[in-house]
């Protein structure tokens, strides 16, 4: 059996005999922990890299009833199945010529500018998605009049779109690992564009609510795909820069959306043009994906090479790891798609802690869209167009966080990479930023609330948004980096559950924020949120101190990175 796409050093002894009668002999690296699983007569890992990192000798009898099934996290697991013995008898050993460049090597050797272009394109897709989530808020008055809504139902125009973010990653992440990143992005953004076009034709609130929810579902494909591209293409040191640049483009979307639409509304431009604008933006992104975005998922690239080699040589034994997958039943696919990310979430204390903190941060970001009108429109009597300007300090704080990352945090991490070489930097080193950013984030809500009296100059509560935007982005980047580093093999599932829960908070917070800020007044409402933020301060501290112990007990952590 020919397995394509492995590094040259791993192919010399790959699959060199089928000799043993009742067992498969796998020789792991000396440094690897091994455990016995099931009835197998040899030590193997609970989950094995789909990339071979040493000499692997596999032997099996004719009636072999063990096969390798790839998981959705690009790992391979040994699973007992019933296989046709005649079919298995046709599998023979053959050494692969390692002189050719594999798709993986080509992928890693892309020029720096091209990888940065793809990174910026991923950031643009994230920006358009989050921009679309909040843009209709600038037309709140027009939508209230058009569809005869009260303030609570008007908030649903935003919340339903964000609720679509909860469903989307659970569908698109596993589908992208089965069919590739590129086709999923194309299909999802075609749907995203279609539902933006449909919104101006809505004749009642039910229609626009459905279009907004479905638009959110289709737009959410960028959430799991864009971060995983960073994991696939960049080394640890460069990924920090790439992630912060991509994150800031996604992060400023919710604050830029009301700014643009607010001035459109002030210029008496019809509300329908808000959605036509979104359709133009999403359509442009769709064209960019079709014309410039290649396939970046490595197992798919290896499968394509295996098919090409079979066609060129006529030898059907050339197989890529993904082609060794046993076709799962429908129940298995539903488990991997819908249940697996949340099972992983429930079993991993580190993932629970980081996800709940990220969810709270995401909820606070969208809560500002409802809290600011109460403070600045009702308290300071700002117009709708002037209100949009109050979000600019939050955006300015995001860019300050970007500069801080590039000039302070990133150089420090690069020094750690050299210090720990050739070993990877422990994931806990990502959290030192979060340790000091968490208290500052809690303080910003107390600052915002207790300086929001109309007798105090509006610049004082506005500038709390600067520190809030800075610390919020620093916390999110640190937590996302930590998740990717800890769950390198299971990053897609970890990010899927994390993003889904974070988006639930982002969808729910706007629904009660207006009532909370009116009922408790901005002072006590902000104090309540600030107290929750204070309770969350120990999360990065505990993870930094006890992270290695948690990782040692994790079922999904593996310190060896996929090549």
RODO-2510 file (C-alpha; in nm, 4 decimals, decimal comma):
residues 563
     n   res          X          Y          Z
     1     x     0,0000     0,0000     0,0000
     2     x     0,1389     0,3372    -0,0990
     3     x     0,0857     0,6333     0,1307
     4     x     0,1735     0,9669    -0,0260
     5     x     0,2801     1,3014     0,1110
     6     x     0,4955     1,2069     0,4046
     7     x     0,8305     1,3799     0,4746
     8     x     1,1325     1,2169     0,3184
     9     x     1,2862     1,1117     0,6472
    10     x     0,9722     0,9158     0,7374
    11     x     0,9309     0,7242     0,4132
    12     x     1,2439     0,5080     0,4224
    13     x     1,0922     0,2390     0,6383
    14     x     0,7227     0,3111     0,5862
    15     x     0,5136    -0,0046     0,5826
    16     x     0,8000    -0,2458     0,5024
    17     x     0,6367    -0,5801     0,5836
    18     x     0,3154    -0,7713     0,6389
    19     x     0,4560    -1,0563     0,8458
    20     x     0,2923    -1,0994     1,1837
    21     x     0,0039    -1,3395     1,2132
    22     x    -0,2172    -1,1878     1,4772
    23     x    -0,0966    -0,8363     1,5442
    24     x     0,0224    -0,5130     1,4010
    25     x     0,3682    -0,4063     1,5090
    26     x     0,4083    -0,0334     1,5470
    27     x     0,7406     0,1008     1,6688
    28     x     0,6828     0,4459     1,8213
    29     x     0,9455     0,7005     1,9020
    30     x     1,1266     0,6416     2,2264
    31     x     1,0056     0,9715     2,3667
    32     x     0,6378     0,9012     2,3097
    33     x     0,3978     0,7919     2,5815
    34     x     0,2112     0,4816     2,4794
    35     x    -0,0984     0,3075     2,6051
    36     x    -0,2712    -0,0173     2,5256
    37     x    -0,6109     0,0150     2,3666
    38     x    -0,8728    -0,2563     2,3148
    39     x    -0,7496    -0,6034     2,2320
    40     x    -0,4478    -0,4935     2,0352
    41     x    -0,1275    -0,6764     2,1201
    42     x     0,1007    -0,3763     2,0821
    43     x     0,1409    -0,0346     2,2399
    44     x    -0,0119     0,2529     2,0464
    45     x    -0,1221     0,6060     2,1259
    46     x    -0,4850     0,6818     2,2011
    47     x    -0,4717     0,8840     1,8824
    48     x    -0,1921     0,8753     1,6292
    49     x    -0,0546     1,1472     1,4062
    50     x    -0,1616     1,1158     1,0457
    51     x     0,1892     1,2369     0,9667
    52     x     0,4548     0,9723     1,0189
    53     x     0,7383     1,0987     1,2362
    54     x     0,9662     0,8002     1,2604
    55     x     1,0068     0,4511     1,1320
    56     x     0,6738     0,2681     1,1276
    57     x     0,6553    -0,1037     1,0545
    58     x     0,3102    -0,2423     0,9943
    59     x     0,2375    -0,6120     0,9569
    60     x    -0,0962    -0,7882     0,9315
    61     x    -0,2452    -1,1192     0,8403
    62     x    -0,4861    -1,1721     0,5512
    63     x    -0,7979    -1,1595     0,7602
    64     x    -0,6927    -0,8421     0,9323
    65     x    -0,9854    -0,6893     1,1163
    66     x    -0,8146    -0,3703     1,2253
    67     x    -0,8273    -0,0621     1,0077
    68     x    -0,7266     0,2963     1,0497
    69     x    -0,9970     0,5606     1,0587
    70     x    -0,9091     0,9293     1,0359
    71     x    -1,0740     1,1597     1,2829
    72     x    -1,2030     1,5052     1,2016
    73     x    -0,8937     1,6498     1,3673
    74     x    -0,6507     1,5084     1,1064
    75     x    -0,5380     1,2367     1,3455
    76     x    -0,5663     0,8636     1,2929
    77     x    -0,7268     0,6260     1,5389
    78     x    -0,7131     0,2471     1,5448
    79     x    -1,0670     0,1122     1,5411
    80     x    -1,1932    -0,2459     1,5172
    81     x    -1,3983    -0,3093     1,2061
    82     x    -1,4999    -0,6044     0,9955
    83     x    -1,3157    -0,5953     0,6627
    84     x    -1,3195    -0,8242     0,3630
    85     x    -1,0189    -1,0510     0,4002
    86     x    -0,9805    -1,0930     0,0242
    87     x    -0,9629    -0,7167    -0,0155
    88     x    -0,7053    -0,6891     0,2590
    89     x    -0,4956    -0,9640     0,1027
    90     x    -0,4449    -0,7396    -0,1991
    91     x    -0,2622    -0,4801     0,0122
    92     x     0,1125    -0,5235    -0,0221
    93     x     0,4102    -0,3209     0,0810
    94     x     0,5909    -0,0862    -0,1535
    95     x     0,8324     0,1966    -0,0807
    96     x     0,7407     0,5403    -0,2071
    97     x     0,9832     0,7518    -0,4009
    98     x     1,0568     1,0433    -0,1689
    99     x     1,2308     1,2606    -0,4223
   100     x     0,9240     1,4596    -0,5245
   101     x     0,7915     1,7640    -0,3479
   102     x     0,4708     1,6797    -0,1650
   103     x     0,1647     1,9061    -0,1528
   104     x     0,2403     1,9670     0,2141
   105     x     0,5904     2,0920     0,1322
   106     x     0,4556     2,3103    -0,1480
   107     x     0,2008     2,4514     0,0954
   108     x     0,4616     2,5327     0,3578
   109     x     0,6915     2,6814     0,0932
   110     x     0,4428     2,9354    -0,0368
   111     x     0,5992     3,2787    -0,0543
   112     x     0,5560     3,5025     0,2461
   113     x     0,3578     3,7666     0,0585
   114     x     0,1109     3,5047    -0,0684
   115     x     0,0535     3,3640     0,2781
   116     x     0,0043     3,7163     0,4092
   117     x    -0,2437     3,7833     0,1295
   118     x    -0,4438     3,4746     0,2277
   119     x    -0,4211     3,5825     0,5899
   120     x    -0,5537     3,9294     0,5051
   121     x    -0,8274     3,7748     0,2920
   122     x    -0,9313     3,5656     0,5915
   123     x    -0,9334     3,8821     0,7996
   124     x    -1,1444     4,0589     0,5356
   125     x    -1,3972     3,7754     0,5394
   126     x    -1,4153     3,8028     0,9180
   127     x    -1,4555     4,1803     0,8977
   128     x    -1,7415     4,1584     0,6472
   129     x    -1,9124     3,8958     0,8637
   130     x    -1,8991     4,0956     1,1874
   131     x    -1,9702     4,4219     1,0033
   132     x    -2,2893     4,2642     0,8657
   133     x    -2,3889     4,1503     1,2140
   134     x    -2,4123     4,5053     1,3529
   135     x    -2,4704     4,7273     1,0479
   136     x    -2,8537     4,7317     1,0743
   137     x    -2,8300     4,8905     1,4215
   138     x    -2,7674     5,2271     1,2545
   139     x    -3,1122     5,1971     1,0971
   140     x    -3,2874     5,1039     1,4227
   141     x    -3,5382     5,3897     1,3955
   142     x    -3,6233     5,3104     1,0336
   143     x    -3,6653     4,9388     1,1035
   144     x    -3,8869     5,0118     1,4028
   145     x    -4,1143     5,2224     1,1840
   146     x    -4,1084     4,9905     0,8821
   147     x    -4,1911     4,6674     1,0648
   148     x    -4,3803     4,8190     1,3627
   149     x    -4,1389     4,6833     1,6203
   150     x    -4,0524     4,7704     1,9773
   151     x    -3,6925     4,8067     2,0949
   152     x    -3,6651     4,4424     2,2059
   153     x    -3,7674     4,3024     1,8670
   154     x    -3,5373     4,5466     1,6921
   155     x    -3,2454     4,3929     1,8852
   156     x    -3,3392     4,0575     1,7280
   157     x    -3,2155     4,1843     1,3906
   158     x    -2,8661     4,1725     1,5406
   159     x    -2,9151     3,8792     1,7772
   160     x    -3,0559     3,6429     1,5147
   161     x    -2,7584     3,7034     1,2867
   162     x    -2,5190     3,6343     1,5727
   163     x    -2,7250     3,3294     1,6670
   164     x    -2,6463     3,1981     1,3202
   165     x    -2,2804     3,2123     1,4243
   166     x    -2,3646     2,9474     1,6861
   167     x    -2,4928     2,6971     1,4309
   168     x    -2,2554     2,7699     1,1431
   169     x    -1,9187     2,6584     1,2913
   170     x    -2,0678     2,3249     1,3984
   171     x    -2,1569     2,2535     1,0351
   172     x    -1,8779     2,4167     0,8385
   173     x    -1,5787     2,3011     1,0474
   174     x    -1,6275     1,9238     1,0013
   175     x    -1,7496     1,9678     0,6442
   176     x    -1,4329     2,1612     0,5600
   177     x    -1,2276     1,8720     0,6980
   178     x    -1,4116     1,6236     0,4788
   179     x    -1,4429     1,8183     0,1539
   180     x    -1,1760     2,0888     0,1898
   181     x    -1,1672     2,4547     0,2920
   182     x    -1,2139     2,6105    -0,0519
   183     x    -1,5464     2,4511    -0,1600
   184     x    -1,7014     2,5167     0,1818
   185     x    -1,6001     2,8836     0,1713
   186     x    -1,7415     2,9231    -0,1796
   187     x    -2,0742     2,7562    -0,0968
   188     x    -2,1178     2,9404     0,2316
   189     x    -2,0397     3,2859     0,0912
   190     x    -2,2699     3,2291    -0,2054
   191     x    -2,5464     3,1617     0,0475
   192     x    -2,4377     3,4577     0,2590
   193     x    -2,4632     3,6873    -0,0421
   194     x    -2,8014     3,5465    -0,1445
   195     x    -2,9578     3,6213     0,1945
   196     x    -2,8231     3,9777     0,1953
   197     x    -2,9922     4,0280    -0,1412
   198     x    -3,3147     3,8827     0,0006
   199     x    -3,3341     4,1214     0,2990
   200     x    -3,4426     4,4351     0,1028
   201     x    -3,7350     4,2372    -0,0382
   202     x    -3,8676     4,1366     0,3059
   203     x    -4,2261     4,2526     0,3527
   204     x    -4,2662     4,1596     0,7193
   205     x    -4,0440     4,1091     1,0200
   206     x    -4,0622     3,7275     1,0078
   207     x    -3,9015     3,7277     0,6638
   208     x    -3,6149     3,9595     0,7521
   209     x    -3,5603     3,7694     1,0781
   210     x    -3,5268     3,4400     0,8865
   211     x    -3,2954     3,5977     0,6268
   212     x    -3,0765     3,7434     0,8997
   213     x    -3,0484     3,4116     1,0849
   214     x    -2,9657     3,2151     0,7688
   215     x    -2,7193     3,4839     0,6640
   216     x    -2,5438     3,4390     0,9965
   217     x    -2,5309     3,0615     0,9528
   218     x    -2,3740     3,0854     0,6059
   219     x    -2,1313     3,3607     0,7046
   220     x    -1,9956     3,1597     0,9990
   221     x    -1,7726     2,9380     0,7834
   222     x    -1,4873     3,1869     0,8296
   223     x    -1,4818     3,1386     1,2057
   224     x    -1,3314     2,7867     1,2139
   225     x    -1,1543     2,7978     0,8756
   226     x    -0,9593     3,1238     0,9044
   227     x    -0,7937     3,0458     1,2425
   228     x    -0,7077     2,6920     1,1334
   229     x    -0,5347     2,8292     0,8238
   230     x    -0,3024     3,0135     1,0622
   231     x    -0,2260     2,6887     1,2419
   232     x    -0,1559     2,5097     0,9131
   233     x     0,0608     2,7703     0,7431
   234     x     0,2627     2,9655     1,0009
   235     x     0,5276     2,8729     1,2515
   236     x     0,4598     2,9556     1,6160
   237     x     0,6420     3,2878     1,6121
   238     x     0,4862     3,4252     1,2945
   239     x     0,1389     3,2941     1,3780
   240     x     0,1190     3,5473     1,6618
   241     x     0,1485     3,8344     1,4131
   242     x    -0,0892     3,6740     1,1664
   243     x    -0,3526     3,6071     1,4308
   244     x    -0,3526     3,9585     1,5755
   245     x    -0,3829     4,1140     1,2287
   246     x    -0,6662     3,8794     1,1370
   247     x    -0,8333     3,9225     1,4749
   248     x    -0,8380     4,3002     1,4639
   249     x    -1,0125     4,3005     1,1255
   250     x    -1,2839     4,0762     1,2667
   251     x    -1,2979     4,2651     1,5941
   252     x    -1,3560     4,6140     1,4538
   253     x    -1,6479     4,4981     1,2387
   254     x    -1,9164     4,5304     1,5111
   255     x    -1,8069     4,8868     1,5937
   256     x    -1,7569     5,0078     1,2341
   257     x    -2,0965     4,8720     1,1225
   258     x    -2,3089     5,1165     1,3278
   259     x    -2,0759     5,4030     1,2301
   260     x    -2,1284     5,3517     0,8554
   261     x    -2,5005     5,2746     0,8708
   262     x    -2,5624     5,5557     1,1190
   263     x    -2,4284     5,8135     0,8752
   264     x    -2,6230     5,6503     0,5923
   265     x    -2,9405     5,6884     0,7974
   266     x    -2,8532     6,0495     0,8841
   267     x    -2,8162     6,1179     0,5092
   268     x    -3,1739     5,9867     0,4584
   269     x    -3,0559     5,6897     0,2519
   270     x    -3,3246     5,4199     0,2451
   271     x    -3,2763     5,1311     0,4872
   272     x    -3,2715     4,8833     0,2002
   273     x    -2,9379     5,0238     0,0879
   274     x    -2,7819     4,8972     0,4096
   275     x    -2,8457     4,5428     0,2869
   276     x    -2,7555     4,6247    -0,0728
   277     x    -2,4230     4,7495     0,0605
   278     x    -2,3766     4,4223     0,2497
   279     x    -2,4659     4,2256    -0,0656
   280     x    -2,1988     4,4127    -0,2622
   281     x    -1,9393     4,3453     0,0087
   282     x    -2,0214     3,9751     0,0395
   283     x    -2,0396     3,9318    -0,3384
   284     x    -1,6940     4,0842    -0,3745
   285     x    -1,5586     3,8466    -0,1103
   286     x    -1,7159     3,5525    -0,2922
   287     x    -1,5369     3,6486    -0,6139
   288     x    -1,2056     3,6831    -0,4299
   289     x    -1,2478     3,3353    -0,2810
   290     x    -1,3314     3,1817    -0,6187
   291     x    -1,0472     3,3551    -0,8026
   292     x    -0,7642     3,3609    -0,5482
   293     x    -0,8235     3,1249    -0,2531
   294     x    -0,6605     2,7814    -0,3041
   295     x    -0,7249     2,4639    -0,1141
   296     x    -0,5246     2,4733     0,2085
   297     x    -0,6363     2,1581     0,3891
   298     x    -0,3437     1,9177     0,3834
   299     x    -0,5277     1,5817     0,3810
   300     x    -0,7227     1,6980     0,0747
   301     x    -0,3972     1,8029    -0,0954
   302     x    -0,2462     1,4620    -0,0225
   303     x    -0,5569     1,2899    -0,1581
   304     x    -0,5287     1,4833    -0,4827
   305     x    -0,1667     1,3785    -0,5200
   306     x    -0,2541     1,0141    -0,4567
   307     x    -0,5222     1,0293    -0,7262
   308     x    -0,2752     1,1875    -0,9677
   309     x    -0,0165     0,9180    -0,8996
   310     x    -0,2734     0,6426    -0,9500
   311     x    -0,3707     0,7978    -1,2816
   312     x    -0,0109     0,8456    -1,3979
   313     x     0,1198     0,5063    -1,2893
   314     x    -0,1903     0,2913    -1,3109
   315     x    -0,1035     0,1585    -0,9641
   316     x    -0,4178     0,1712    -0,7501
   317     x    -0,2202     0,1097    -0,4320
   318     x    -0,1183     0,4738    -0,3993
   319     x    -0,3329     0,5917    -0,1067
   320     x    -0,3433     0,9103     0,0975
   321     x    -0,4278     0,8983     0,4705
   322     x    -0,7742     1,0444     0,4132
   323     x    -0,8511     0,7662     0,1652
   324     x    -0,7906     0,5058     0,4344
   325     x    -1,0934     0,6352     0,6150
   326     x    -1,3776     0,3952     0,6686
   327     x    -1,6945     0,5666     0,5440
   328     x    -1,8870     0,6500     0,8606
   329     x    -2,2545     0,5889     0,9001
   330     x    -2,4936     0,8819     0,9263
   331     x    -2,4988     0,8504     1,3046
   332     x    -2,1194     0,8689     1,3100
   333     x    -2,1148     1,1818     1,0969
   334     x    -2,3775     1,3490     1,3145
   335     x    -2,1718     1,2587     1,6207
   336     x    -1,8534     1,4084     1,4756
   337     x    -2,0375     1,7181     1,3499
   338     x    -2,2714     1,8045     1,6333
   339     x    -2,1723     1,6092     1,9429
   340     x    -1,7947     1,5741     1,9341
   341     x    -1,7060     1,9446     1,9879
   342     x    -1,9338     1,9641     2,2915
   343     x    -1,8229     1,6294     2,4319
   344     x    -1,4696     1,7609     2,4076
   345     x    -1,5825     2,0855     2,5730
   346     x    -1,7399     1,9019     2,8670
   347     x    -1,4341     1,6797     2,9206
   348     x    -1,1686     1,9512     2,9110
   349     x    -1,1430     2,1904     3,2093
   350     x    -0,9004     2,4134     3,0171
   351     x    -1,1449     2,4438     2,7281
   352     x    -1,4360     2,5125     2,9631
   353     x    -1,2488     2,7952     3,1345
   354     x    -1,1191     2,9635     2,8194
   355     x    -1,4494     2,9217     2,6354
   356     x    -1,6585     3,0756     2,9105
   357     x    -1,4215     3,3701     2,9369
   358     x    -1,4256     3,4198     2,5589
   359     x    -1,8053     3,3913     2,5639
   360     x    -1,8304     3,6626     2,8275
   361     x    -1,5993     3,8890     2,6258
   362     x    -1,8041     3,8318     2,3099
   363     x    -2,1252     3,9086     2,4940
   364     x    -1,9803     4,2321     2,6329
   365     x    -1,8779     4,3457     2,2846
   366     x    -2,2329     4,3147     2,1501
   367     x    -2,3795     4,4505     2,4726
   368     x    -2,2117     4,7834     2,3954
   369     x    -2,4372     4,8190     2,0901
   370     x    -2,7344     4,8429     2,3275
   371     x    -2,5678     5,0087     2,6281
   372     x    -2,4164     5,3024     2,4382
   373     x    -2,7527     5,4305     2,3062
   374     x    -2,8903     5,4322     2,6627
   375     x    -2,5933     5,6315     2,7928
   376     x    -2,5167     5,8645     2,5028
   377     x    -2,8530     5,9061     2,3296
   378     x    -3,0824     5,9078     2,6316
   379     x    -2,8313     6,0566     2,8749
   380     x    -2,6250     6,2948     2,6580
   381     x    -2,8874     6,3397     2,3817
   382     x    -2,6591     6,2424     2,0946
   383     x    -2,8098     6,2057     1,7467
   384     x    -2,7902     5,8671     1,5698
   385     x    -2,4966     5,9795     1,3545
   386     x    -2,3113     6,1267     1,6522
   387     x    -2,3792     5,8120     1,8531
   388     x    -2,1859     5,6115     1,5942
   389     x    -1,8740     5,8146     1,6758
   390     x    -1,8784     5,6949     2,0364
   391     x    -1,7607     5,3515     1,9176
   392     x    -1,4394     5,4943     1,7722
   393     x    -1,2430     5,4805     2,1017
   394     x    -1,3127     5,1053     2,1135
   395     x    -1,1718     5,0705     1,7605
   396     x    -0,8740     5,2885     1,8537
   397     x    -0,8089     5,0582     2,1497
   398     x    -0,8071     4,7618     1,9112
   399     x    -0,5375     4,9229     1,6979
   400     x    -0,3349     5,0108     2,0069
   401     x    -0,3517     4,6417     2,1029
   402     x    -0,2287     4,5572     1,7526
   403     x     0,0719     4,7885     1,7932
   404     x     0,1394     4,6464     2,1397
   405     x     0,1413     4,2950     1,9991
   406     x     0,3692     4,3720     1,7079
   407     x     0,6240     4,5797     1,8985
   408     x     0,6206     4,4337     2,2500
   409     x     0,4420     4,1004     2,2869
   410     x     0,5540     3,9379     1,9616
   411     x     0,9286     4,0136     2,0035
   412     x     0,9098     3,8694     2,3529
   413     x     0,7472     3,5513     2,2222
   414     x     1,0105     3,5174     1,9490
   415     x     1,2790     3,5287     2,2181
   416     x     1,0939     3,2493     2,4004
   417     x     1,0805     3,0425     2,0810
   418     x     1,4609     3,0634     2,0548
   419     x     1,5037     2,9920     2,4253
   420     x     1,2895     2,6769     2,4161
   421     x     1,4185     2,5513     2,0783
   422     x     1,4119     2,2794     1,9567
   423     x     1,1117     2,2140     2,1833
   424     x     0,7878     2,4088     2,1383
   425     x     0,7047     2,6964     2,3700
   426     x     0,4636     2,5834     2,6454
   427     x     0,1088     2,7079     2,5773
   428     x     0,1012     2,8782     2,9165
   429     x     0,3472     3,1387     2,7881
   430     x     0,0601     3,2801     2,5817
   431     x    -0,1260     3,3781     2,8971
   432     x     0,1016     3,6326     3,0598
   433     x    -0,0726     3,9069     2,8602
   434     x    -0,4131     3,7866     2,9793
   435     x    -0,2965     3,7864     3,3411
   436     x    -0,2576     4,1634     3,3478
   437     x    -0,5228     4,2478     3,0861
   438     x    -0,8041     4,0762     3,2806
   439     x    -0,8036     4,3203     3,5776
   440     x    -0,7890     4,6204     3,3446
   441     x    -1,0883     4,4912     3,1499
   442     x    -1,2927     4,4622     3,4708
   443     x    -1,1991     4,8174     3,5690
   444     x    -1,3231     4,9607     3,2375
   445     x    -1,6869     4,8736     3,3131
   446     x    -1,6703     5,0414     3,6513
   447     x    -1,5085     5,3405     3,4810
   448     x    -1,7773     5,3510     3,2114
   449     x    -2,0667     5,3148     3,4540
   450     x    -1,9689     5,5572     3,7270
   451     x    -1,8623     5,8357     3,4907
   452     x    -2,1784     5,8181     3,2760
   453     x    -2,3630     6,0946     3,4619
   454     x    -2,4868     6,3651     3,2194
   455     x    -2,3110     6,6219     3,4386
   456     x    -1,9723     6,4636     3,3557
   457     x    -1,8157     6,5386     3,0191
   458     x    -1,9007     6,2657     2,7682
   459     x    -1,5328     6,2145     2,6838
   460     x    -1,4745     6,0504     3,0232
   461     x    -1,7046     5,7477     2,9738
   462     x    -1,6166     5,7377     2,6039
   463     x    -1,2466     5,6928     2,6745
   464     x    -1,3180     5,3873     2,8863
   465     x    -1,3934     5,2263     2,5508
   466     x    -1,0282     5,2717     2,4507
   467     x    -0,9006     5,0574     2,7383
   468     x    -1,1939     4,8204     2,6938
   469     x    -1,1181     4,7665     2,3246
   470     x    -0,7475     4,7171     2,3920
   471     x    -0,7832     4,4686     2,6777
   472     x    -1,0693     4,2802     2,5129
   473     x    -0,8648     4,2119     2,1999
   474     x    -0,5535     4,1169     2,3977
   475     x    -0,7564     3,8709     2,6044
   476     x    -0,9224     3,7156     2,3009
   477     x    -0,5963     3,6694     2,1106
   478     x    -0,4225     3,5208     2,4149
   479     x    -0,7067     3,2754     2,4780
   480     x    -0,7373     3,1731     2,1126
   481     x    -0,3620     3,1182     2,0892
   482     x    -0,3757     2,9110     2,4048
   483     x    -0,6552     2,6900     2,2679
   484     x    -0,4722     2,6312     1,9388
   485     x    -0,1435     2,5506     2,1164
   486     x    -0,3011     2,3142     2,3679
   487     x    -0,5269     2,1298     2,1216
   488     x    -0,3046     2,1292     1,8144
   489     x    -0,4553     1,8093     1,6761
   490     x    -0,8114     1,8884     1,7859
   491     x    -0,8054     2,2609     1,7105
   492     x    -1,1030     2,2535     1,4733
   493     x    -1,3336     2,0852     1,7239
   494     x    -1,2027     2,2955     2,0120
   495     x    -1,2569     2,6169     1,8183
   496     x    -1,6004     2,5020     1,6998
   497     x    -1,7360     2,4527     2,0506
   498     x    -1,5619     2,7654     2,1777
   499     x    -1,6968     2,9852     1,8994
   500     x    -2,0471     2,8403     1,9200
   501     x    -2,0769     2,9131     2,2920
   502     x    -1,9174     3,2557     2,2522
   503     x    -2,1705     3,3406     1,9826
   504     x    -2,4591     3,2303     2,2041
   505     x    -2,3501     3,4949     2,4529
   506     x    -2,3081     3,7485     2,1718
   507     x    -2,6646     3,6796     2,0580
   508     x    -2,8253     3,6795     2,4030
   509     x    -2,6563     3,9807     2,5645
   510     x    -2,8177     4,2438     2,3348
   511     x    -3,1631     4,1055     2,4181
   512     x    -3,1465     4,2104     2,7837
   513     x    -2,8865     4,4882     2,7760
   514     x    -3,1256     4,7763     2,7038
   515     x    -3,3697     4,6717     2,9760
   516     x    -3,0855     4,6138     3,2241
   517     x    -2,9279     4,9540     3,1645
   518     x    -3,2650     5,1261     3,1920
   519     x    -3,3863     4,9340     3,4968
   520     x    -3,0637     4,9459     3,6991
   521     x    -2,9353     5,2699     3,5406
   522     x    -2,5916     5,2685     3,3706
   523     x    -2,4016     5,2871     3,6989
   524     x    -2,5301     4,9693     3,8623
   525     x    -2,5694     4,7795     3,5355
   526     x    -2,2031     4,8394     3,4547
   527     x    -2,1085     4,7483     3,8113
   528     x    -2,2855     4,4141     3,7707
   529     x    -2,0941     4,3386     3,4506
   530     x    -1,7705     4,4578     3,6102
   531     x    -1,8183     4,2232     3,9063
   532     x    -1,8580     3,9272     3,6697
   533     x    -1,5346     4,0360     3,5006
   534     x    -1,3633     4,0481     3,8410
   535     x    -1,4753     3,6911     3,9157
   536     x    -1,3159     3,5838     3,5837
   537     x    -0,9750     3,7381     3,6633
   538     x    -0,8327     3,4148     3,8177
   539     x    -0,8969     3,2114     3,4985
   540     x    -0,5735     3,3037     3,3129
   541     x    -0,3795     3,3003     3,6409
   542     x    -0,4884     2,9459     3,7285
   543     x    -0,4300     2,8193     3,3753
   544     x    -0,0819     2,9673     3,3678
   545     x     0,0062     2,8139     3,7032
   546     x    -0,1561     2,4709     3,6681
   547     x    -0,1813     2,4375     3,2891
   548     x     0,0880     2,1652     3,2594
   549     x    -0,0979     1,9476     3,5099
   550     x    -0,4245     1,9929     3,3197
   551     x    -0,2549     1,9141     2,9888
   552     x    -0,1014     1,5972     3,1294
   553     x    -0,4517     1,4665     3,2055
   554     x    -0,6085     1,5836     2,8778
   555     x    -0,7414     1,3289     2,6295
   556     x    -0,7028     1,5694     2,3381
   557     x    -0,3648     1,7310     2,3966
   558     x    -0,0529     1,6149     2,2163
   559     x     0,2732     1,8102     2,2342
   560     x     0,3907     1,6955     1,8901
   561     x     0,2836     1,9288     1,6083
   562     x     0,1717     1,8001     1,2709
   563     x     0,4407     1,8624     1,0120
***
